[in-house]
Amino acid sequence: MSTQVVVVGSGYAGAGAVKRLEDELDSDAELTWISENEYHLVLHEVHRCIRDPSVESKIAIPIDEIKSDSTAFVKGHVTDVDVDERVVELDGGEDVDYDYLLLAVGSGTAFFGIDGLEEHAHELKGLDDARAIHADVKEAAEDASRDDPAQVIVGGAGLSGIQTAGEIAEYRDEHRAPIDVTLVEGLDEVFPGNDPELQGALRKRLEDLDVEILTGDFISEVDEETAYLGGGEDDPALDYDVLIWTGGITGHDEVHGMDLDQDDRSHRVFADADFQTSDERVFALGDTALVEQGPDDVAPPTAQAAWQAADVAGENVARAVAGKPLKTWRHDDKGTVVSVGDDAVAHDVKLPVLGRFPMNVFGGPAARNLKKTIAARWIADVASPRHALDAWDSL
């Protein structure tokens, strides 16, 4: 009887692992790919769709362009995994049996129990979110009954928040739309925890786009038209027309009930450096997992880490099927590139063959083209060079 290998999720981790498994599995193993979407989304470019929804056709790659004909695809939302019976349960009552399972379902948005935030804020985890943000920003800016600019607040000045604020500012300028953009960060600087030189470069580009930056006050409560900062009577209150929250990640609800060791707060699954979880037949990677990287350290929840991990995780599942020892993985940080509208900032970049770029932080055409190249290379690897070339101008 054939060994049943199942991959859940079509993000960077899932798509990359499927590609590697197709190369590594023996002919007596059957591979099934489960996702609620019939496409792989180049998620680190989804902010582009806020300004221009037509970009989605370039960054949403159909599953059939990625997988081989021999890999079965099942469209569905996973509701639970029964690790005792080795069954993946889907909404609608369909079950998929497995001998080995790789979980790569990504993450949800963490709202940290802030009153009203989940109810009133947009998140940015997929195409539907980008479409909704675009529509609401456009509607608020075109409201003929108002005399003042539309107020758009982006909560969280990490990677996603910075890129979102930049796209909305570019939309404002391209359409000469009456919009004020405010970026709110509870910690003391944009892109918290990173190199001060990088933080300064990002702040300058945001300010050049007339994005107001408020740091040092957390959003403490939200109602349908106001975001309250700090929580005290004298703390600021910001009225808004559109509120977007990008302030953190957590495990998806369906992971909470799985009988796998996981973090009590975030419900991200604990995985060893070989991606094996507390159940030896279940592997996990990407934002789904907290992948061990040494004492008291885990892999970062980034696209770059997921790309790298997928290759080794896919090979390890195939090695487990074959009864071979598993490989360990260590994330190799190749630097950071952040879009700020039409500009970009790069930091501590490691180039193939050449090694570290001589400048610690740089922007301009070099950073913009590097950002494009990174996305295009991934699209070429997971789909085709032709698809990457077609997407180039939209990246």
C-alpha positions in Angstrom: 0.0 0.0 0.0 1.3 3.5 -0.9 2.5 5.8 1.8 0.2 8.8 2.1 2.0 12.2 2.5 -0.1 15.3 3.0 0.9 18.9 3.0 -1.5 21.5 4.4 -1.1 25.1 3.3 -0.2 27.0 0.1 2.0 29.7 1.4 5.8 29.9 1.0 6.3 27.0 3.3 3.7 24.8 1.8 4.4 25.5 -1.9 8.1 25.2 -1.4 7.8 21.9 0.5 5.5 20.4 -2.2 8.1 21.2 -4.9 10.8 19.5 -2.9 8.7 16.5 -2.0 7.8 16.0 -5.7 11.6 15.7 -6.3 12.4 13.5 -3.3 9.5 11.0 -2.8 9.8 7.5 -4.2 7.2 6.3 -6.7 5.4 4.3 -4.0 4.4 7.4 -2.1 1.3 9.5 -2.9 1.4 13.3 -2.3 -1.8 15.3 -1.5 -1.8 19.0 -1.1 -4.6 20.7 0.9 -5.4 24.4 0.8 -8.4 26.6 1.1 -7.1 28.6 -1.8 -6.5 27.4 -5.3 -3.5 29.6 -5.6 -0.2 30.4 -3.9 0.0 34.1 -2.9 3.3 35.9 -2.9 2.3 37.4 0.4 5.2 39.8 0.9 3.9 41.7 -2.2 0.2 41.7 -1.3 0.4 45.3 -0.1 0.8 46.3 -3.7 -2.9 45.3 -4.3 -4.0 48.0 -1.9 -2.9 50.6 -4.4 -3.7 48.7 -7.5 -5.9 45.6 -7.3 -4.9 44.4 -10.8 -1.5 43.3 -9.3 -3.2 40.3 -7.7 -3.2 38.5 -11.1 0.6 38.7 -11.0 1.2 37.5 -7.4 -1.6 34.9 -7.1 -0.1 31.8 -8.8 -2.6 29.0 -9.6 -1.9 25.7 -7.9 -1.8 23.9 -11.2 1.1 26.0 -12.3 3.1 24.8 -9.3 2.3 21.1 -8.6 3.0 18.2 -10.9 0.1 16.1 -12.4 0.9 13.3 -10.0 0.2 15.4 -6.9 -3.4 15.4 -5.8 -5.0 18.8 -4.7 -7.9 19.1 -2.3 -9.5 22.5 -1.8 -10.8 22.9 1.8 -10.4 24.5 5.1 -8.7 22.3 7.8 -10.7 22.2 11.0 -8.7 19.7 13.0 -6.0 17.0 12.8 -6.5 13.7 14.7 -3.0 12.6 15.3 -4.1 9.2 16.8 -6.1 8.2 13.7 -3.8 10.2 11.3 -6.7 12.1 9.8 -6.9 15.7 8.5 -10.5 16.9 9.0 -11.9 19.4 6.6 -15.0 21.6 6.8 -17.9 19.9 5.0 -17.1 16.6 6.6 -14.4 15.4 4.2 -11.4 13.6 5.8 -7.9 13.0 4.3 -5.9 10.1 5.8 -2.1 10.5 6.1 1.0 8.5 7.1 3.1 11.7 7.2 1.8 15.2 7.6 3.5 18.6 7.0 1.6 21.5 8.5 2.2 24.9 6.9 -1.0 26.8 7.5 0.6 30.1 8.2 -0.6 32.4 11.0 -3.5 34.5 12.0 -3.5 38.1 13.2 -2.9 38.7 16.9 -5.3 41.3 18.3 -3.9 41.0 21.9 -7.3 41.3 23.5 -7.6 45.0 22.6 -11.3 45.9 23.0 -12.9 46.5 19.6 -9.8 46.0 17.5 -10.7 42.7 15.8 -14.3 43.9 15.2 -13.4 47.2 13.6 -9.9 46.8 12.0 -8.9 45.4 8.7 -6.0 42.9 8.7 -3.7 42.1 5.8 -3.3 38.3 5.4 -4.6 37.7 1.9 -6.2 39.0 -1.3 -9.6 39.5 0.3 -8.1 41.8 2.9 -6.2 43.9 0.3 -9.4 44.2 -1.8 -11.4 45.4 1.2 -8.8 47.9 2.3 -8.6 49.3 -1.2 -12.3 49.6 -1.5 -12.7 51.3 1.9 -9.9 53.8 1.3 -11.3 54.6 -2.1 -14.8 55.1 -0.8 -13.6 57.3 2.1 -11.5 59.5 -0.1 -14.4 59.9 -2.7 -17.0 60.8 -0.1 -18.4 64.0 -1.5 -20.2 64.9 1.8 -17.0 65.5 3.7 -14.9 68.6 4.0 -11.8 67.1 5.6 -9.4 64.4 4.4 -10.2 60.8 5.0 -8.3 59.5 8.0 -6.5 56.2 7.5 -4.7 54.6 10.5 -2.2 51.8 10.2 -1.5 50.1 13.6 1.9 48.4 13.9 5.1 49.7 12.3 6.7 46.4 11.5 7.3 45.2 7.9 3.7 44.9 7.0 2.6 48.1 8.6 5.3 50.2 6.9 4.6 48.7 3.5 0.9 49.2 3.9 1.3 52.8 4.9 3.6 53.4 2.0 1.1 52.0 -0.5 -1.8 54.0 0.8 0.3 57.2 0.6 1.2 56.4 -3.0 -2.5 55.8 -3.8 -3.3 59.2 -2.3 -0.6 60.9 -4.4 -1.5 59.1 -7.7 -5.2 59.9 -7.4 -4.8 63.3 -5.7 -7.1 61.9 -3.1 -7.8 63.7 0.2 -6.3 61.2 2.6 -4.2 61.6 5.8 -2.2 58.5 6.7 -1.1 57.8 10.3 1.2 55.0 11.3 0.9 54.1 15.0 3.5 52.0 16.9 3.4 51.2 20.6 7.2 50.9 20.9 9.6 53.8 20.5 10.6 53.5 16.9 9.4 52.1 13.5 10.6 48.6 12.7 11.2 47.8 16.4 14.2 45.8 17.4 16.1 46.5 14.2 19.3 48.4 13.4 18.9 52.1 14.2 20.3 53.1 10.8 17.6 51.0 9.1 14.9 52.5 11.3 16.1 56.0 10.5 16.1 55.3 6.7 12.6 53.9 6.9 11.3 56.8 9.0 12.7 59.3 6.5 11.0 57.7 3.5 7.7 57.5 5.4 7.9 61.1 6.3 8.9 62.0 2.7 5.5 60.4 1.8 3.7 62.6 4.4 2.9 59.6 6.6 2.5 60.8 10.2 4.3 58.6 12.6 3.2 58.2 16.2 5.4 56.0 18.4 5.4 55.2 22.1 1.7 54.8 22.6 -0.2 51.5 22.1 -3.7 51.3 20.8 -5.7 50.4 23.9 -9.3 50.4 22.6 -11.2 50.8 19.4 -14.8 51.7 18.6 -16.4 52.1 15.1 -14.8 55.6 14.5 -12.0 56.1 17.1 -8.8 54.5 18.1 -7.8 55.3 21.7 -4.1 55.3 22.6 -2.4 54.6 25.9 -5.5 54.0 28.0 -5.4 57.1 30.2 -7.9 59.9 30.2 -5.4 62.4 28.8 -4.0 60.1 26.1 -4.7 60.8 22.4 -7.8 59.5 20.6 -7.7 59.3 16.9 -10.8 59.4 14.7 -10.5 57.2 11.6 -12.4 56.2 8.5 -10.2 53.2 7.8 -8.2 51.3 10.4 -5.7 48.5 9.5 -4.0 46.4 12.1 -0.7 44.7 11.4 0.6 44.4 14.9 1.4 40.8 15.4 0.8 37.1 14.5 -0.7 34.1 16.3 -1.6 30.5 15.5 -4.8 29.8 13.5 -7.8 28.8 15.6 -7.8 25.3 14.0 -4.4 24.6 15.5 -5.6 25.2 19.1 -7.3 21.9 19.4 -4.6 19.8 17.8 -2.9 17.3 20.1 0.5 18.7 19.4 2.8 20.5 21.8 2.3 24.3 21.2 2.9 27.6 22.8 0.1 28.3 25.3 -0.3 31.9 24.2 0.3 32.0 20.5 -0.7 28.4 19.7 2.1 28.1 17.3 3.4 24.5 17.2 6.7 23.6 18.7 9.0 21.9 16.2 12.6 20.7 16.4 15.3 21.9 14.1 14.4 19.0 11.8 10.7 20.3 11.8 9.4 17.2 13.6 6.7 18.0 16.2 5.8 16.2 19.4 4.2 13.6 17.0 7.0 12.0 14.9 4.7 11.7 11.9 3.7 15.4 11.9 6.1 18.1 10.7 5.5 21.8 10.9 7.2 24.9 9.5 6.6 28.5 8.6 4.5 30.8 10.7 2.6 27.7 11.9 5.6 26.6 14.0 8.2 27.7 16.5 11.1 26.0 14.9 14.0 25.5 17.3 17.2 27.3 16.4 19.3 26.7 19.5 18.8 27.4 23.2 15.9 29.9 23.7 15.8 30.8 20.0 13.4 30.1 17.2 13.3 30.9 13.4 11.9 34.3 12.5 8.3 34.4 11.1 9.5 35.7 7.7 9.0 34.8 4.1 12.8 34.4 3.8 12.9 31.8 6.6 9.9 29.9 5.2 11.5 29.7 1.8 14.7 28.2 3.2 12.9 25.9 5.6 10.6 24.5 3.0 13.4 22.9 1.1 14.8 21.0 4.1 11.4 20.2 5.5 10.3 18.7 2.3 13.4 16.6 2.1 13.0 15.5 5.7 9.5 14.3 5.2 10.7 12.2 2.3 13.6 10.9 4.5 11.2 10.0 7.2 9.1 8.0 4.7 12.3 6.2 3.6 13.4 5.5 7.2 16.5 7.7 6.8 17.9 10.1 9.5 16.6 13.6 9.4 18.6 16.8 8.7 18.7 19.8 11.0 18.2 23.3 9.6 19.5 26.7 10.6 18.1 29.9 9.2 20.7 31.9 7.2 19.8 35.6 7.4 20.4 37.1 4.0 19.3 40.6 5.1 16.1 42.6 4.9 14.5 44.6 2.1 11.4 46.8 2.9 9.2 48.6 0.4 8.1 52.1 1.2 5.8 53.0 -1.7 7.8 53.1 -4.8 11.1 53.3 -2.8 12.8 50.5 -0.8 15.4 50.2 1.9 17.8 47.3 2.2 19.8 46.2 5.2 22.7 43.8 5.8 22.2 42.1 2.4 24.1 38.9 1.6 24.4 38.3 -2.1 25.1 34.9 -3.7 28.8 34.3 -4.3 29.7 38.0 -3.4 28.8 37.8 0.2 27.7 40.8 2.3 26.9 44.0 0.4 29.5 46.6 1.4 26.9 49.2 2.5 24.9 48.3 5.7 21.8 50.2 4.7 21.0 51.5 1.2 17.9 52.6 -0.8 17.2 54.0 -4.3 17.2 51.9 -7.5 19.6 49.3 -6.1 17.2 48.5 -3.2 14.1 48.7 -5.4 15.5 46.3 -8.0 16.8 43.9 -5.3 13.3 43.8 -3.8 11.9 43.0 -7.3 14.6 40.4 -7.9 13.8 38.5 -4.7 10.1 38.2 -5.5 10.8 37.3 -9.1 13.3 34.6 -8.2 10.7 33.0 -5.9 8.0 33.1 -8.6 10.4 31.6 -11.1 11.3 28.8 -8.7 7.8 27.9 -7.6 6.1 28.5 -11.0 8.1 29.6 -14.1 10.6 32.2 -15.3 7.9 33.4 -17.7 5.5 34.1 -14.9 8.2 36.0 -13.0 9.0 38.1 -16.0 5.3 38.9 -16.5 5.0 40.0 -12.8 8.2 42.1 -12.8 6.6 45.5 -13.4 4.0 44.9 -10.6 6.5 43.9 -7.9 
